[in-house]
Every structure is written in structure tokens, then in C-alpha cells.
């Protein structure tokens, strides 16, 4: 079963200027990590270790219908 993930962007202020929220659909935390790690603009060198902890802490909502795994929206600064 897939879930809607609402992930806090993983480079908190004031350590960097990167912040925001990423909404995505994935079947597991691992798949959510792969989607973020493969997305240009979300995977900043040196900050990869922050992706998985925030995915694991993300709000997750079970989806009843089948949806394709993907990043739906990303608001980042």
C-alpha cells in the first residue's frame, strides 16, 4: 500500500539556506528516499544523511487508490 508523505526539507536553518516541504507518494521509506535522492534540486551534496531521518519522521497518510510513486510537489528555498 502506498502513502502520501509530507516531508520537512532536511537542511534546517541556520545551517543552510535550504528549507521547505516535499510531498510525495511512495510505497516505503526506502522508496521515498530514492525519489528524493534522485531528484535534482533536492539532493544537495553533503546533506544526504539528513534525507532518511526526516522521511522516517514525516507525516504519512495511507492511500486507498493506486497512484504512481512520485514527488507531487516540492516547496523549497
N, C-alpha and C positions, 0 to 999 in steps of 0.2 A: 504494500500500500504506500502511495506517495503522500508527501506532506508539503504544505506551504511553510517555508522557513522565513522568518523575519530576523535578519542578522544585523547586529550592530557592527558597523565597519570597524576593522580590527587594529587601527593605528590611532590610539587615543591622543587627544590634545593634552598637554602641550608637547608631547614627544615628536609630533609631526603636524603637518597641516592637513593630513588626510583624515576624513571622518565622514559619517553618513550612515545610511541604511541600505541593505541589499535584500530584496525579496526574490525568492527563487522556489522552484518546485524540484524536489529530489526524493528518491526512494530511501536514502540513508544519509547519515552524516558524512560518510566517505564520499558518496556521490556529490553532495553539496560542496565539499572541499574541492573535489576535482573541477566542478563547474567554476568556482571562484578562482582557483589556481590557474585555469586555462584562459580566463577572461583578461584581455588586455585592459589596462586601466584599473584593475582591482588587485593584481598581484605585484606589489612593489618589492623589488629586491631588498632583502634584509629584514622583511616583515612577515615572511611566510609562516613563521612559528606562531603568529597571532591568529591565523585563519581558523584552525580547527577548534581551539578553545571557545571562540565566540560562536562558532557553528553549534557546538555542543550546548552552549547556554542559550541559544536562540529560541524564540517562541516558535512552536511547531503546531500546525493545525492539520489534522488528518483530512484528506480529500476523498470524497465519495466516488467521484468520476475519475476516469483515467485521463491524465494530462501528460504531455511530453515534458521530460525533465529539462529545465532551462532557467536562466535568470530572467525574471519577469521585468524587474525594474531595479535600477541602482541610482540612488541619490548620493553622490559623493562630492566632497570639496577637495 
